[in-house]
Amino acid sequence: MTEQTISKPPRRPRPQVLTLTPRAAERVRAIMASKGPEVAGLRIGIRKGGCAGMEYTMTWADTVGKLDEVVEQDGARVLVDPQAVLYLLGTQMDYTTDKLSSTFVFNNPNQTGACGCGESVNLVPAKQD
């Protein structure tokens, strides 16, 4: 009897969950530097709430979770909560400044709506192709 080698089909490249614009990367990197070396990164997630149904969350993390999706770009590190991955696939994070405010903005292809004040959004999971 001869031994057969069973080859596995090549794995598809994983889609990037989140990208940062240069402005967003610069701002995350600057805040991380001011927080000190104990900060592991900016954790991005979602939670139910607001008038449109969901809200983005951002907190500073001191450790990288075992299942976190780690996005490192231009010296900035963003940790995506594993429960948020399907809602954030393909999202671009930007940082904008105008006369009255400075804020991170999420350009999310999975967003189907938002409330009038911009505090909450309606998200659907990304299609699994």
C-alpha positions in Angstrom: 0.0 0.0 0.0 1.4 3.4 -0.9 1.0 6.5 1.2 -0.9 9.3 -0.5 -0.3 12.9 0.2 -3.5 14.8 0.6 -3.0 18.4 -0.3 -5.3 21.0 1.3 -6.6 23.7 -0.9 -4.8 27.0 -0.4 -6.3 29.2 2.3 -8.0 32.4 1.1 -6.3 35.5 2.4 -8.2 36.9 5.4 -9.9 40.2 4.7 -8.6 43.1 6.8 -11.1 43.9 9.4 -10.2 47.6 9.8 -7.9 50.1 8.1 -6.8 53.5 9.4 -6.3 56.6 7.5 -3.0 58.3 8.1 -4.8 60.9 10.3 -6.4 58.2 12.4 -3.1 56.3 12.8 -1.3 59.5 13.7 -3.9 60.4 16.4 -4.0 56.8 17.9 -0.2 56.7 17.9 0.0 60.1 19.7 -2.5 59.2 22.3 -0.8 55.9 22.9 2.5 57.6 23.4 1.0 60.0 26.0 -0.5 57.1 27.9 2.8 55.3 28.3 4.2 51.9 27.6 1.5 50.0 29.6 -1.1 50.7 26.9 -1.4 47.7 24.5 -3.7 49.6 22.1 -7.1 51.1 21.4 -9.8 48.5 21.7 -12.7 49.0 19.2 -16.0 47.2 19.7 -19.7 47.6 19.4 -22.6 47.4 21.8 -26.4 47.6 21.6 -27.7 51.0 22.4 -28.7 54.3 21.1 -31.8 55.2 19.0 -30.4 53.4 15.9 -29.6 50.2 17.7 -25.8 50.0 18.1 -22.9 52.1 19.2 -19.2 52.0 18.5 -17.0 51.6 21.7 -13.4 52.7 22.2 -11.4 52.0 25.3 -7.7 51.8 26.0 -6.5 48.3 26.7 -3.6 47.2 28.8 -3.4 43.7 27.3 -4.2 42.0 24.0 -7.0 39.5 24.3 -6.4 36.0 23.0 -9.1 36.4 20.4 -8.6 40.1 19.6 -8.0 41.0 16.0 -4.8 43.2 16.0 -4.5 45.9 13.4 -1.1 47.7 13.4 -0.6 50.5 11.0 2.0 53.3 10.9 2.9 52.7 14.6 -0.7 52.7 15.8 -2.2 49.5 17.3 -6.0 48.9 17.3 -7.5 45.8 18.9 -10.8 44.7 17.5 -13.1 43.0 19.9 -13.9 39.5 18.5 -17.6 40.0 18.9 -17.4 43.1 16.6 -15.3 41.6 13.8 -18.3 40.7 11.5 -19.8 44.1 12.0 -16.5 45.9 11.2 -15.1 44.0 8.2 -14.0 46.4 5.6 -14.3 49.5 7.9 -12.0 52.5 7.5 -11.3 54.5 10.6 -10.6 58.2 10.1 -10.0 61.2 12.4 -11.6 64.5 11.5 -11.2 68.0 13.0 -13.5 71.0 12.4 -14.1 74.3 14.2 -16.1 72.7 17.0 -14.9 69.1 17.5 -12.4 66.4 16.8 -13.5 62.8 16.4 -12.9 59.4 15.1 -15.2 58.5 12.2 -16.0 55.0 11.0 -16.7 54.5 7.3 -18.3 51.2 7.6 -19.8 49.3 4.6 -21.9 47.2 7.0 -23.7 50.3 8.3 -27.3 50.5 7.1 -28.4 53.6 9.0 -27.6 56.1 11.7 -29.5 58.3 14.1 -29.7 62.1 13.6 -27.2 63.0 16.3 -24.6 60.5 14.9 -24.1 58.7 18.3 -25.6 55.4 17.2 -25.7 53.3 14.0 -27.6 50.4 12.5 -25.1 47.6 11.6 -25.5 44.2 9.9 -22.9 41.5 9.9 -20.7 41.3 6.8 -21.7 38.6 4.3 -19.6 35.5 4.5 -18.4 34.8 0.9 
